[in-house]
Amino acid sequence: MIIGWIRLAFFALIGLTVVYFVTAIYSRSVRRENLEKRWVREGLEGDRDGWIEAGMKAYDRGLKRRLLWLIYIIPMVAFTVVFFWVNWD
C-alpha cells in the first residue's frame, strides 16, 4: 500500500514539475511583453534591450517569481495531509 502512495507522489512531482516550468516560461514571457509595451507606451529612449533585461532581472528576484514555488508546496502539503489522514488508523 505504501508503494502505491510513493508511486503516486513520484508521478505527481513529475507532473508538478511540468506545470511549474510551463507556468514559469509563460510568466516570464508575459513580463517581458509588458516591459516591451511599457517601453513603447512611455516613449523611453536609450538602450531598450538593456532596460528590458534589467526589468527581467528585477522580476527574477521578485515576489511573483517566488510564488511559483506554491505550485509544488500546496499540492504536496495536501497530499501529505490526505496520506496521513487515510493511513492514521
Buried (B, 14 or more C-beta within 10 A) or exposed (E): EEEEBEEEBEEBBEEBEEBBEEEEEEBBEEBBEEBBEEBEEEEEEEEEEEBBEEBEEEBEEEEEBEEBEEBBEEBBEEBEEEBEEEEEE
